[in-house]
């Protein structure tokens, strides 16, 4: 997480994954465990990047929240980019939502893949086929469109990290299914 992250794009996936029993750690790329959202909410992360870096190679998923300037701050962090490239080399899961897929595009990780992002950032998905979907899964990479996509994006990640029954149970418990029925 970087200063300027989009609140719900960070918090909702963490919440959903933890409800589903996934051991997820939040990581700050600032010098402290405190990051401030694009809307002024201060969050205390589990680890700093320096503390997390030795463990990143064992991560099942590296996930980037969007928001500006948060996504740009992630894009400027060399350690984040190196970790993403190592994750991709291993074929492990990577996820980015809103503006954050630009980090993946800049690294060439979206070349020849389908991906989505916040409208206006499509040109930064270098080599990708832009889908305009709420979320898009292409192999080990999941991308999300923006704040409204945070729940379905998170349930998709949970389904892949745990199983679809767990994802469905969490979505039902959070009343997501009911919400979608009322549309």
N, C-alpha and C positions, 0 to 999 in steps of 0.2 A: 504494500500500500504506500502511496505517495501523497504528500500534501496536495489537496485539490481533487481528491477522489470523489466520485458520485456516491452519496450516502447509501442508497438502497442497492446499488450494484455491488457494493462490498458486503453490506450487512445481511441482505437476504440470502445470498448463496452460503455464507458462513452459517446462518441460522438453520437453513434447510439441511445442509450437510451434517451439522451437529445433531439435529433432530433425528436424522437417519443413522446415527451411530458412527459417522466418519470422524476420525481424529484429524481435525484440521487446525492448522496454526496460522494466525495472522502475522504478517511480517512487515515491519516498517523499513522503508529505504532511507529514512531520515537518520540522524545520529542518535535519536532517542526512540523509545517505544510509543511516543505520542505523534499521531498524525492528525491533521485537520482537514475535514471534508471541504468540498466546494461551497458548502452552506454553513461553514463555521462550527460544525460538530467535531469536538475533539475525541479521538478514540485511542485507547491504550491497546497496543498490539501485544501479542504473545512474545514476539521476538524482534530483535533488530536484524537487519540483513546480515550483519557480521556474525551474529549468533546463529542464524539459520543456514548460512552458506555451506558449512560442512555437511549438513543434512539434506540439502536440496537434491543431491543425486539419488536419494532414496525416495523422493516424493512421487506419489502416484499421479498427482495433478499439480501443475502450477497455474494459478488463476490470477488474471489481471482485471481489477475493476476499472471502469472508464471514468468519465468526468474530465473536465479541464480546469486547471492545468495538470491534473493528476496523471492522465495518460501521457502527456508530454514529459512530465517528470520521470515516469517509468521509462520512457523512450530514451531519455538522456542518461540513464543509469547503466553503465557498462556491465556491472555484475548481474543485473537482471537479464540483460541481453545474452550474456554468456550462459547463464543458467537455462534460459529458454532454448538456446541452440543445443546444449547438452541433452535437455529433455527430449527435444525433437530427434536427435541422433539415436536415442534409445527407443523411440517410438512410443514414449509415454504421453499421457494426456496433458494438453495445454488448453486453457480457456481464456477468452478475452471478450469483454462486452463494451458496447458503446464506441468510444473513441479509441480504446485500448487495442483493438485489432490492428491499428496502424503500426504498433510495435512489431507484431508478427509479419505484417506486410513489408516493413523496412528490412527485416531479417531474411526475407525470401521464403518464409515458412508457409505462405499462402499460395505460392506459385503452383498453378495447375489444380487448385482446390476451389470448392464452393465456400463462400463466407458472407457474413453480413456485418453491419456496423451501423452506427448512428448516421442518418442521412447527412451528406455533406463530406463524409470521410471516405467515400467509396474510392476516390482516386489514390488513397493511401494503402489500398489492399493490393499491392503490386502483384500482378500475375494471377489474381483470383477472379472467379466468376461471382459477381455480386448478386446475392439472392433476394435481398429486401425482406427476408423472413424475420420473425421474432427471434429465432435462434437457428443456427445451422450447424449440423454435425457433419464433418468430413474426416473420416478416419480418426486420428487421435486428437484432432483440433475441433473445438467447439467455439463458435462466435455468437455473440448476442447483439441485438439491435440497440437497446437503450434501457432506460429505467423501467418502462412498462414490461419489458421482456424478462426482468430479473427473476420472477417466480418460475415461468416455464423453463428458462435457461437453467436455473438451479435444480429443478426436478429432473431435467435431462441428465445433468452431471451426477446427481444422486443415483439415478437408474443405472448409470454406467459404473459407478464406484461401488455400489452395493448390489441392488437388483431392482427390477421393475416393481416387484411386490412392495418393497420397502419404500420406493419413490411414491407409488400410488397411495400407500398408507399415510405417509407424511402429507401428501397433497390433500388427501381426504380429511385428515386431522386438522389441517390448517384452513379447511373449508374452501379450498381452491376449486374443487369440482363444483361445489354449490355456486360459487361466484360465476363460473363459466356457464352453468345452466341458466342463470338469471339474465344473461346477456340478451 
